[in-house]
């Protein structure tokens, strides 16, 4: 058996064969799913706050709602860093 000496090349034109390393394009769905999973607790806190307001446990107030959202966004950014939502 004769080998050409270019075992890691798919052809003589320099195109490399896959070496088992995933490209960033292949990992995009994984990163998207991870970000969605990490954001779940913050979405749950928003939903619980809204449910408490609808139930009358918390007074309806745009100022209080904005304050809650600012604190939650700060917590989310501190926790998730670059994976936090950006508006």
ABEGO torsion letter per residue (X at the ends): XBBAGBAABABAAGBBBBAGBBBAAAAAAAAAAAAAAAAAAAAAAAAAAAAAAAAGABBBBAAAAAAAAAAAAAAAAAAAEAABBBX
